[in-house]
Amino acid sequence: GAAFEKAKLHEHSNVLVGELRLINELAHRLHRSLELTETIQFACKELLGIFRADYCSIMQVNAIKKEFIVLYSNLAQEIGRTSPLDQGYAGIMWSTKEPIILSDYNDASQVKSHLMMVTGSRSLLAAPLMVNGEVIGVVMITHREPNYFSYDNYKLLQVISSHLGLALSNASLHAEVNRMVITDNLTGLFARHYLNERISRRQKRDSIGSLILLDIDHFKKVNDTYGHQIGDSILQQVSKIIQTSIRDGDIAARWGGEEMAIYLPEVGYEVTVKVAERIRSRVEKETSPRVTISCGLAEWRRTDDRISVESLFYRADMALYKAKHMGRNSIRVG
């Protein structure tokens, strides 16, 4: 009996040592990277291996929209899916801040889980990802067989989830700092330096591209008449019109003051004029108090003698100068 007990203790200690090594290695790898996508993909892959699970889904809380969003899952169709904060097992963890172990989903009919239904899973292991006592996300691991996960698995996931929560928080903060560096806080458009970098990269691999440089007409008069708060509102209104008038791949930036710039990759004058006219018309109709804009356009082609960001902006600026001195509320091509 003593020998048997000693053997069991030795076996249990070996398991604990193995788990500690695993946690240490996983924590080191998670905190080494500040790239959100890389961190989440690595964590999901490792969790699938550690628990020999069929599916893994890591979700993040969007506090503004009050919803969960699936950051990554080995079930591709799940990535990007959103759900309310009070829905399913993720909703339970959001409210209770407690992990979950479920032996058989078929016997838990009182809770409806999208992940369990689409994967045909019956066993669930899940934990909230917490930082400073707040739930910032959840991790959910499933298996098609019932009664698959053990209580030791449950305890191990709790330890891993604490490291994963910190890694997710750090990566999210890093992404937010990067976004703030390249984004203008008032308008939500990209910053000037970011636009320059993107155009320079595109000119190295594309064959054509166009630039719209626009300026809000008589903006100083708007500020003098209505005040700077209304002036800021006008900048935001015009920025919103720009963002909803261009393609996802186009790059809109605040160039400075009331000037804004839009780069359209792989597009020439014919399309650019139409885009500029769409924006000009919408600004005139949709802003309050009503303002107008003037636009200067320029394009570059691979066959040009000189290709640079500076020459592209110079020609667009000269075209904008013509538009401003020929009545405003107009479009000119450089």
Sequence and secondary structure as in RCSB ss.txt:
>XXXX:A:sequence
GAAFEKAKLHEHSNVLVGELRLINELAHRLHRSLELTETIQFACKELLGIFRADYCSIMQVNAIKKEFIVLYSNL
AQEIGRTSPLDQGYAGIMWSTKEPIILSDYNDASQVKSHLMMVTGSRSLLAAPLMVNGEVIGVVMITHREPNYFS
YDNYKLLQVISSHLGLALSNASLHAEVNRMVITDNLTGLFARHYLNERISRRQKRDSIGSLILLDIDHFKKVNDT
YGHQIGDSILQQVSKIIQTSIRDGDIAARWGGEEMAIYLPEVGYEVTVKVAERIRSRVEKETSPRVTISCGLAEW
RRTDDRISVESLFYRADMALYKAKHMGRNSIRVG
>XXXX:A:secstr
 HHHHHHHHHHHHHHHHHHHHHHHHHHHHHHH   HHHHHHHHHHHHHHHHT SEEEEEEEETTTTEEEEEEESS
GGGTT EEETTSHHHHHHHHH   EEES GGG TTS  HHHHHHT  EEEEEEEEETTEEEEEEEEEESSTT S 
HHHHHHHHHHHHHHHHHHHHHHHHHHHHHHHHB TTT  B HHHHHHHHHHHHHH SEEEEEEEEETTHHHHHHH
H HHHHHHHHHHHHHHHHTTS TT EEEEEETTEEEEEEET  HHHHHHHHHHHHHHHHHH SS   EEEEEEEE
ETTSS   HHHHHHHHHHHHHHHHTTTSS EEE 
